[in-house]
């Protein structure tokens, strides 16, 4: 049985980028139970369904800021599996994360 998604789980994955509340592709994919790659492929295949105000790619600087160790982790983020978070440390730098508007 799938683990229920709690408000705390979702809140811990929301970031403020460009003045918008967003959730990153890796976190959205995990919430939907799919791989980040599968989610991003679906977005690319259906980009006309995703307006610019809903989904955008992070810049290198934005992605680096979100990966920075100085960012304070919430309890939910701190408890995430190293396998899940570790794989993101090695994400191909050519493919910057998508950010999905959460407001």
N, CA, C and O atoms as CSV, one atom per row, in Angstrom:
chain,resi,resn,atom,element,x,y,z
A,1,UNK,N,N,0.848,-1.180,0.000
A,1,UNK,CA,C,0.000,0.000,0.000
A,1,UNK,C,C,0.891,1.241,0.000
A,1,UNK,O,O,1.898,1.289,0.707
A,2,UNK,N,N,0.526,2.217,-0.775
A,2,UNK,CA,C,1.310,3.444,-0.874
A,2,UNK,C,C,1.211,4.252,0.419
A,2,UNK,O,O,0.176,4.282,1.085
A,3,UNK,N,N,2.313,4.896,0.743
A,3,UNK,CA,C,2.347,5.747,1.930
A,3,UNK,C,C,1.540,7.013,1.641
A,3,UNK,O,O,1.728,7.640,0.599
A,4,UNK,N,N,0.636,7.396,2.560
A,4,UNK,CA,C,-0.172,8.598,2.312
A,4,UNK,C,C,0.689,9.856,2.279
A,4,UNK,O,O,1.688,9.959,2.990
A,5,UNK,N,N,0.292,10.794,1.456
A,5,UNK,CA,C,1.001,12.067,1.335
A,5,UNK,C,C,0.383,13.034,2.345
A,5,UNK,O,O,-0.828,13.256,2.348
A,6,UNK,N,N,1.222,13.597,3.190
A,6,UNK,CA,C,0.736,14.535,4.198
A,6,UNK,C,C,1.028,15.968,3.775
A,6,UNK,O,O,1.857,16.215,2.899
A,7,UNK,N,N,0.342,16.898,4.405
A,7,UNK,CA,C,0.576,18.328,4.155
A,7,UNK,C,C,2.032,18.662,4.455
A,7,UNK,O,O,2.664,19.414,3.713
A,8,UNK,N,N,2.563,18.106,5.540
A,8,UNK,CA,C,3.951,18.369,5.926
A,8,UNK,C,C,4.912,17.899,4.842
A,8,UNK,O,O,5.903,18.569,4.551
A,9,UNK,N,N,4.618,16.746,4.244
A,9,UNK,CA,C,5.453,16.219,3.166
A,9,UNK,C,C,5.501,17.205,2.007
A,9,UNK,O,O,6.573,17.483,1.470
A,10,UNK,N,N,4.359,17.726,1.624
A,10,UNK,CA,C,4.291,18.651,0.490
A,10,UNK,C,C,4.909,19.993,0.856
A,10,UNK,O,O,5.693,20.543,0.083
A,11,UNK,N,N,4.568,20.524,2.021
A,11,UNK,CA,C,5.087,21.834,2.429
A,11,UNK,C,C,6.612,21.854,2.467
A,11,UNK,O,O,7.231,22.870,2.150
A,12,UNK,N,N,7.216,20.736,2.854
A,12,UNK,CA,C,8.673,20.664,2.936
A,12,UNK,C,C,9.364,20.693,1.588
A,12,UNK,O,O,10.586,20.819,1.517
A,13,UNK,N,N,8.601,20.577,0.532
A,13,UNK,CA,C,9.175,20.540,-0.819
A,13,UNK,C,C,8.881,21.791,-1.636
A,13,UNK,O,O,9.257,21.881,-2.805
A,14,UNK,N,N,8.219,22.738,-1.024
A,14,UNK,CA,C,7.891,23.983,-1.724
A,14,UNK,C,C,9.017,24.982,-1.518
A,14,UNK,O,O,9.480,25.188,-0.396
A,15,UNK,N,N,9.452,25.596,-2.603
A,15,UNK,CA,C,10.537,26.575,-2.584
A,15,UNK,C,C,10.031,27.897,-3.155
A,15,UNK,O,O,9.049,27.926,-3.896
A,16,UNK,N,N,10.695,28.967,-2.812
A,16,UNK,CA,C,10.374,30.273,-3.382
A,16,UNK,C,C,11.420,30.595,-4.437
A,16,UNK,O,O,12.595,30.780,-4.120
A,17,UNK,N,N,10.993,30.661,-5.687
A,17,UNK,CA,C,11.886,30.943,-6.813
A,17,UNK,C,C,11.209,31.995,-7.679
A,17,UNK,O,O,10.049,31.841,-8.061
A,18,UNK,N,N,11.934,33.059,-7.985
A,18,UNK,CA,C,11.400,34.158,-8.811
A,18,UNK,C,C,10.106,34.730,-8.225
A,18,UNK,O,O,9.218,35.166,-8.957
A,19,UNK,N,N,10.020,34.720,-6.917
A,19,UNK,CA,C,8.853,35.259,-6.250
A,19,UNK,C,C,7.629,34.362,-6.308
A,19,UNK,O,O,6.529,34.790,-5.960
A,20,UNK,N,N,7.808,33.123,-6.743
A,20,UNK,CA,C,6.704,32.165,-6.858
A,20,UNK,C,C,6.963,30.963,-5.948
A,20,UNK,O,O,8.110,30.572,-5.730
A,21,UNK,N,N,5.901,30.394,-5.430
A,21,UNK,CA,C,6.015,29.130,-4.710
A,21,UNK,C,C,6.018,28.031,-5.761
A,21,UNK,O,O,5.093,27.923,-6.565
A,22,UNK,N,N,7.076,27.210,-5.746
A,22,UNK,CA,C,7.206,26.148,-6.742
A,22,UNK,C,C,7.581,24.832,-6.076
A,22,UNK,O,O,8.073,24.803,-4.948
A,23,UNK,N,N,7.338,23.756,-6.792
A,23,UNK,CA,C,7.799,22.437,-6.400
A,23,UNK,C,C,8.648,21.922,-7.561
A,23,UNK,O,O,8.263,22.051,-8.724
A,24,UNK,N,N,9.792,21.345,-7.244
A,24,UNK,CA,C,10.715,20.886,-8.273
A,24,UNK,C,C,10.256,19.572,-8.884
A,24,UNK,O,O,9.518,18.803,-8.269
A,25,UNK,N,N,10.712,19.334,-10.110
A,25,UNK,CA,C,10.318,18.138,-10.840
A,25,UNK,C,C,10.593,16.860,-10.061
A,25,UNK,O,O,9.757,15.956,-10.060
A,26,UNK,N,N,11.737,16.760,-9.403
A,26,UNK,CA,C,12.074,15.519,-8.675
A,26,UNK,C,C,11.086,15.264,-7.536
A,26,UNK,O,O,10.721,14.118,-7.274
A,27,UNK,N,N,10.654,16.334,-6.857
A,27,UNK,CA,C,9.715,16.174,-5.753
A,27,UNK,C,C,8.303,15.865,-6.260
A,27,UNK,O,O,7.600,15.040,-5.678
A,28,UNK,N,N,7.895,16.525,-7.336
A,28,UNK,CA,C,6.580,16.264,-7.914
A,28,UNK,C,C,6.511,14.829,-8.440
A,28,UNK,O,O,5.503,14.144,-8.266
A,29,UNK,N,N,7.583,14.386,-9.078
A,29,UNK,CA,C,7.633,13.013,-9.588
A,29,UNK,C,C,7.510,12.009,-8.444
A,29,UNK,O,O,6.798,11.011,-8.555
A,30,UNK,N,N,8.205,12.280,-7.355
A,30,UNK,CA,C,8.138,11.373,-6.204
A,30,UNK,C,C,6.717,11.337,-5.633
A,30,UNK,O,O,6.224,10.268,-5.273
A,31,UNK,N,N,6.060,12.491,-5.547
A,31,UNK,CA,C,4.687,12.528,-5.035
A,31,UNK,C,C,3.733,11.736,-5.924
A,31,UNK,O,O,2.792,11.114,-5.432
A,32,UNK,N,N,3.981,11.761,-7.243
A,32,UNK,CA,C,3.134,11.014,-8.180
A,32,UNK,C,C,3.566,9.555,-8.330
A,32,UNK,O,O,2.866,8.757,-8.954
A,33,UNK,N,N,4.721,9.210,-7.753
A,33,UNK,CA,C,5.194,7.834,-7.831
A,33,UNK,C,C,5.760,7.450,-9.181
A,33,UNK,O,O,5.673,6.293,-9.594
A,34,UNK,N,N,6.345,8.431,-9.878
A,34,UNK,CA,C,6.988,8.172,-11.174
A,34,UNK,C,C,8.425,8.667,-11.111
A,34,UNK,O,O,8.798,9.381,-10.180
A,35,UNK,N,N,9.216,8.299,-12.079
A,35,UNK,CA,C,10.592,8.790,-12.114
A,35,UNK,C,C,10.614,10.239,-12.602
A,35,UNK,O,O,9.718,10.677,-13.324
A,36,UNK,N,N,11.639,10.964,-12.202
A,36,UNK,CA,C,11.797,12.347,-12.662
A,36,UNK,C,C,11.898,12.369,-14.179
A,36,UNK,O,O,11.333,13.242,-14.838
A,37,UNK,N,N,12.612,11.416,-14.714
A,37,UNK,CA,C,12.783,11.336,-16.169
A,37,UNK,C,C,11.431,11.192,-16.869
A,37,UNK,O,O,11.169,11.874,-17.859
A,38,UNK,N,N,10.575,10.304,-16.357
A,38,UNK,CA,C,9.256,10.094,-16.970
A,38,UNK,C,C,8.416,11.369,-16.898
A,38,UNK,O,O,7.751,11.731,-17.869
A,39,UNK,N,N,8.446,12.048,-15.749
A,39,UNK,CA,C,7.695,13.304,-15.607
A,39,UNK,C,C,8.183,14.340,-16.611
A,39,UNK,O,O,7.380,14.979,-17.291
A,40,UNK,N,N,9.505,14.506,-16.703
A,40,UNK,CA,C,10.061,15.509,-17.613
A,40,UNK,C,C,9.792,15.171,-19.074
A,40,UNK,O,O,9.568,16.068,-19.887
A,41,UNK,N,N,9.811,13.891,-19.413
A,41,UNK,CA,C,9.485,13.499,-20.786
A,41,UNK,C,C,8.032,13.835,-21.110
A,41,UNK,O,O,7.727,14.293,-22.211
A,42,UNK,N,N,7.142,13.608,-20.154
A,42,UNK,CA,C,5.723,13.937,-20.367
A,42,UNK,C,C,5.535,15.438,-20.551
A,42,UNK,O,O,4.737,15.872,-21.382
A,43,UNK,N,N,6.274,16.234,-19.768
A,43,UNK,CA,C,6.190,17.694,-19.910
A,43,UNK,C,C,6.686,18.110,-21.287
A,43,UNK,O,O,6.041,18.912,-21.962
A,44,UNK,N,N,7.819,17.576,-21.708
A,44,UNK,CA,C,8.380,17.943,-23.014
A,44,UNK,C,C,7.438,17.556,-24.159
A,44,UNK,O,O,7.272,18.310,-25.118
A,45,UNK,N,N,6.830,16.380,-24.047
A,45,UNK,CA,C,5.909,15.927,-25.110
A,45,UNK,C,C,4.633,16.750,-25.164
A,45,UNK,O,O,3.984,16.827,-26.207
A,46,UNK,N,N,4.273,17.366,-24.045
A,46,UNK,CA,C,3.014,18.111,-23.962
A,46,UNK,C,C,3.238,19.556,-23.536
A,46,UNK,O,O,2.403,20.128,-22.835
A,47,UNK,N,N,4.341,20.147,-23.945
A,47,UNK,CA,C,4.721,21.482,-23.469
A,47,UNK,C,C,3.638,22.519,-23.752
A,47,UNK,O,O,3.523,23.495,-23.011
A,48,UNK,N,N,2.849,22.336,-24.796
A,48,UNK,CA,C,1.782,23.296,-25.117
A,48,UNK,C,C,0.707,23.320,-24.028
A,48,UNK,O,O,-0.053,24.285,-23.941
A,49,UNK,N,N,0.631,22.287,-23.207
A,49,UNK,CA,C,-0.346,22.230,-22.113
A,49,UNK,C,C,0.156,22.896,-20.837
A,49,UNK,O,O,-0.593,23.040,-19.870
A,50,UNK,N,N,1.419,23.299,-20.835
A,50,UNK,CA,C,2.030,23.885,-19.644
A,50,UNK,C,C,2.429,25.325,-19.933
A,50,UNK,O,O,3.499,25.557,-20.496
A,51,UNK,N,N,1.602,26.297,-19.565
A,51,UNK,CA,C,1.955,27.701,-19.804
A,51,UNK,C,C,3.209,28.101,-19.025
A,51,UNK,O,O,3.530,27.498,-18.001
A,52,UNK,N,N,3.910,29.118,-19.516
A,52,UNK,CA,C,5.141,29.590,-18.879
A,52,UNK,C,C,4.946,29.968,-17.414
A,52,UNK,O,O,5.860,29.818,-16.604
A,53,UNK,N,N,3.758,30.455,-17.078
A,53,UNK,CA,C,3.526,30.834,-15.681
A,53,UNK,C,C,3.307,29.617,-14.779
A,53,UNK,O,O,3.277,29.750,-13.556
A,54,UNK,N,N,3.154,28.426,-15.380
A,54,UNK,CA,C,2.960,27.213,-14.591
A,54,UNK,C,C,4.240,26.399,-14.446
A,54,UNK,O,O,4.507,25.864,-13.369
A,55,UNK,N,N,5.028,26.295,-15.498
A,55,UNK,CA,C,6.254,25.498,-15.448
A,55,UNK,C,C,7.380,26.237,-16.160
A,55,UNK,O,O,7.181,26.827,-17.222
A,56,UNK,N,N,8.564,26.193,-15.556
A,56,UNK,CA,C,9.737,26.806,-16.178
A,56,UNK,C,C,10.980,26.068,-15.716
A,56,UNK,O,O,10.970,25.386,-14.691
A,57,UNK,N,N,12.050,26.213,-16.484
A,57,UNK,CA,C,13.335,25.613,-16.113
A,57,UNK,C,C,14.074,26.574,-15.197
A,57,UNK,O,O,14.055,27.787,-15.404
A,58,UNK,N,N,14.723,26.022,-14.187
A,58,UNK,CA,C,15.563,26.844,-13.320
A,58,UNK,C,C,16.825,27.230,-14.063
A,58,UNK,O,O,17.267,26.515,-14.963
A,59,UNK,N,N,17.398,28.346,-13.693
A,59,UNK,CA,C,18.712,28.721,-14.215
A,59,UNK,C,C,19.754,27.944,-13.417
A,59,UNK,O,O,19.441,27.369,-12.375
A,60,UNK,N,N,20.966,27.927,-13.897
A,60,UNK,CA,C,22.058,27.258,-13.182
A,60,UNK,C,C,22.210,27.841,-11.790
A,60,UNK,O,O,22.408,27.099,-10.828
A,61,UNK,N,N,22.119,29.165,-11.667
A,61,UNK,CA,C,22.274,29.829,-10.367
A,61,UNK,C,C,21.147,29.438,-9.410
A,61,UNK,O,O,21.388,29.197,-8.228
A,62,UNK,N,N,19.925,29.377,-9.922
A,62,UNK,CA,C,18.791,28.993,-9.076
A,62,UNK,C,C,18.941,27.553,-8.592
A,62,UNK,O,O,18.699,27.254,-7.423
A,63,UNK,N,N,19.342,26.667,-9.500
A,63,UNK,CA,C,19.521,25.263,-9.127
A,63,UNK,C,C,20.633,25.120,-8.090
A,63,UNK,O,O,20.500,24.356,-7.134
A,64,UNK,N,N,21.727,25.854,-8.278
A,64,UNK,CA,C,22.834,25.802,-7.317
A,64,UNK,C,C,22.402,26.314,-5.948
A,64,UNK,O,O,22.806,25.764,-4.923
A,65,UNK,N,N,21.593,27.353,-5.927
A,65,UNK,CA,C,21.109,27.910,-4.662
A,65,UNK,C,C,20.256,26.893,-3.918
A,65,UNK,O,O,20.371,26.762,-2.700
A,66,UNK,N,N,19.404,26.174,-4.635
A,66,UNK,CA,C,18.546,25.181,-3.998
A,66,UNK,C,C,19.325,23.954,-3.532
A,66,UNK,O,O,18.894,23.254,-2.617
A,67,UNK,N,N,20.465,23.695,-4.157
A,67,UNK,CA,C,21.308,22.567,-3.753
A,67,UNK,C,C,22.289,22.949,-2.664
A,67,UNK,O,O,22.933,22.080,-2.076
A,68,UNK,N,N,22.409,24.234,-2.389
A,68,UNK,CA,C,23.395,24.725,-1.434
A,68,UNK,C,C,23.204,24.101,-0.060
A,68,UNK,O,O,22.074,24.011,0.421
A,69,UNK,N,N,24.298,23.664,0.588
A,69,UNK,CA,C,24.169,23.080,1.928
A,69,UNK,C,C,23.763,24.095,2.984
A,69,UNK,O,O,23.390,23.710,4.093
A,70,UNK,N,N,23.828,25.378,2.665
A,70,UNK,CA,C,23.450,26.391,3.642
A,70,UNK,C,C,21.938,26.534,3.762
A,70,UNK,O,O,21.444,27.193,4.676
A,71,UNK,N,N,21.205,25.917,2.839
A,71,UNK,CA,C,19.747,25.962,2.892
A,71,UNK,C,C,19.301,25.093,4.065
A,71,UNK,O,O,19.729,23.945,4.189
A,72,UNK,N,N,18.453,25.631,4.914
A,72,UNK,CA,C,17.971,24.896,6.069
A,72,UNK,C,C,16.958,23.856,5.622
A,72,UNK,O,O,16.002,24.171,4.912
A,73,UNK,N,N,17.171,22.617,6.040
A,73,UNK,CA,C,16.266,21.542,5.697
A,73,UNK,C,C,15.136,21.462,6.705
A,73,UNK,O,O,15.342,21.626,7.907
A,74,UNK,N,N,13.949,21.210,6.202
A,74,UNK,CA,C,12.834,20.957,7.111
A,74,UNK,C,C,12.985,19.534,7.621
A,74,UNK,O,O,13.784,18.763,7.089
A,75,UNK,N,N,12.239,19.189,8.626
A,75,UNK,CA,C,12.320,17.843,9.172
A,75,UNK,C,C,11.986,16.797,8.119
A,75,UNK,O,O,12.618,15.743,8.066
A,76,UNK,N,N,11.000,17.083,7.287
A,76,UNK,CA,C,10.610,16.131,6.246
A,76,UNK,C,C,11.746,15.911,5.262
A,76,UNK,O,O,12.000,14.778,4.854
A,77,UNK,N,N,12.433,16.983,4.873
A,77,UNK,CA,C,13.547,16.846,3.939
A,77,UNK,C,C,14.714,16.122,4.588
A,77,UNK,O,O,15.374,15.307,3.943
A,78,UNK,N,N,14.974,16.406,5.844
A,78,UNK,CA,C,16.100,15.802,6.542
A,78,UNK,C,C,15.912,14.303,6.698
A,78,UNK,O,O,16.895,13.570,6.802
A,79,UNK,N,N,14.671,13.832,6.717
A,79,UNK,CA,C,14.395,12.417,6.903
A,79,UNK,C,C,14.305,11.643,5.596
A,79,UNK,O,O,14.078,10.433,5.616
A,80,UNK,N,N,14.474,12.303,4.477
A,80,UNK,CA,C,14.364,11.620,3.188
A,80,UNK,C,C,15.517,10.655,3.007
A,80,UNK,O,O,16.625,10.884,3.493
A,81,UNK,N,N,15.249,9.610,2.324
A,81,UNK,CA,C,16.238,8.563,2.081
A,81,UNK,C,C,17.450,9.119,1.339
A,81,UNK,O,O,17.320,9.963,0.452
A,82,UNK,N,N,18.631,8.631,1.716
A,82,UNK,CA,C,19.853,9.061,1.026
A,82,UNK,C,C,19.852,8.586,-0.415
A,82,UNK,O,O,20.442,9.225,-1.286
A,83,UNK,N,N,19.196,7.478,-0.662
A,83,UNK,CA,C,19.120,6.973,-2.031
A,83,UNK,C,C,18.365,7.971,-2.903
A,83,UNK,O,O,18.789,8.270,-4.019
A,84,UNK,N,N,17.265,8.479,-2.402
A,84,UNK,CA,C,16.454,9.426,-3.162
A,84,UNK,C,C,17.210,10.727,-3.347
A,84,UNK,O,O,17.308,11.226,-4.468
A,85,UNK,N,N,17.748,11.289,-2.267
A,85,UNK,CA,C,18.414,12.579,-2.388
A,85,UNK,C,C,19.781,12.444,-3.033
A,85,UNK,O,O,20.227,13.351,-3.735
A,86,UNK,N,N,20.446,11.332,-2.806
A,86,UNK,CA,C,21.779,11.138,-3.365
A,86,UNK,C,C,21.779,11.138,-4.875
A,86,UNK,O,O,22.696,11.676,-5.496
A,87,UNK,N,N,20.755,10.538,-5.481
A,87,UNK,CA,C,20.708,10.468,-6.936
A,87,UNK,C,C,20.587,11.853,-7.555
A,87,UNK,O,O,21.031,12.070,-8.682
A,88,UNK,N,N,19.994,12.785,-6.828
A,88,UNK,CA,C,19.830,14.129,-7.355
A,88,UNK,C,C,21.136,14.909,-7.332
A,88,UNK,O,O,21.301,15.854,-8.102
A,89,UNK,N,N,22.061,14.530,-6.464
A,89,UNK,CA,C,23.350,15.219,-6.416
A,89,UNK,C,C,24.119,14.997,-7.710
A,89,UNK,O,O,24.976,15.798,-8.084
A,90,UNK,N,N,23.799,13.897,-8.389
A,90,UNK,CA,C,24.532,13.533,-9.590
A,90,UNK,C,C,23.720,13.774,-10.853
A,90,UNK,O,O,23.991,13.179,-11.896
A,91,UNK,N,N,22.752,14.624,-10.760
A,91,UNK,CA,C,21.908,14.950,-11.906
A,91,UNK,C,C,22.776,15.567,-12.995
A,91,UNK,O,O,23.666,16.367,-12.706
A,92,UNK,N,N,22.525,15.204,-14.215
A,92,UNK,CA,C,23.287,15.724,-15.346
A,92,UNK,C,C,23.103,17.239,-15.409
A,92,UNK,O,O,21.975,17.710,-15.552
A,93,UNK,N,N,24.190,18.017,-15.305
A,93,UNK,CA,C,24.069,19.480,-15.274
A,93,UNK,C,C,23.515,20.084,-16.562
A,93,UNK,O,O,23.111,21.247,-16.568
A,94,UNK,N,N,23.489,19.326,-17.639
A,94,UNK,CA,C,22.909,19.841,-18.878
A,94,UNK,C,C,21.399,19.965,-18.778
A,94,UNK,O,O,20.780,20.713,-19.536
A,95,UNK,N,N,20.803,19.232,-17.842
A,95,UNK,CA,C,19.355,19.210,-17.710
A,95,UNK,C,C,18.951,19.848,-16.386
A,95,UNK,O,O,18.902,19.187,-15.348
A,96,UNK,N,N,18.672,21.115,-16.443
A,96,UNK,CA,C,18.267,21.839,-15.236
A,96,UNK,C,C,16.846,21.435,-14.851
A,96,UNK,O,O,16.039,21.097,-15.717
A,97,UNK,N,N,16.540,21.468,-13.556
A,97,UNK,CA,C,15.210,21.032,-13.105
A,97,UNK,C,C,14.101,21.946,-13.591
A,97,UNK,O,O,14.294,23.144,-13.799
A,98,UNK,N,N,12.938,21.346,-13.766
A,98,UNK,CA,C,11.722,22.126,-13.993
A,98,UNK,C,C,11.186,22.540,-12.635
A,98,UNK,O,O,11.332,21.813,-11.652
A,99,UNK,N,N,10.566,23.706,-12.583
A,99,UNK,CA,C,9.865,24.172,-11.397
A,99,UNK,C,C,8.400,24.346,-11.780
A,99,UNK,O,O,8.080,24.970,-12.792
A,100,UNK,N,N,7.512,23.783,-10.953
A,100,UNK,CA,C,6.079,23.852,-11.211
A,100,UNK,C,C,5.433,24.793,-10.206
A,100,UNK,O,O,5.639,24.657,-9.000
A,101,UNK,N,N,4.656,25.740,-10.698
A,101,UNK,CA,C,3.990,26.725,-9.841
A,101,UNK,C,C,3.066,26.009,-8.872
A,101,UNK,O,O,2.278,25.151,-9.268
A,102,UNK,N,N,3.170,26.370,-7.595
A,102,UNK,CA,C,2.379,25.716,-6.555
A,102,UNK,C,C,1.375,26.672,-5.910
A,102,UNK,O,O,0.664,26.272,-4.989
A,103,UNK,N,N,1.298,27.904,-6.361
A,103,UNK,CA,C,0.385,28.855,-5.705
A,103,UNK,C,C,-1.019,28.717,-6.202
A,103,UNK,O,O,-1.907,29.441,-5.752
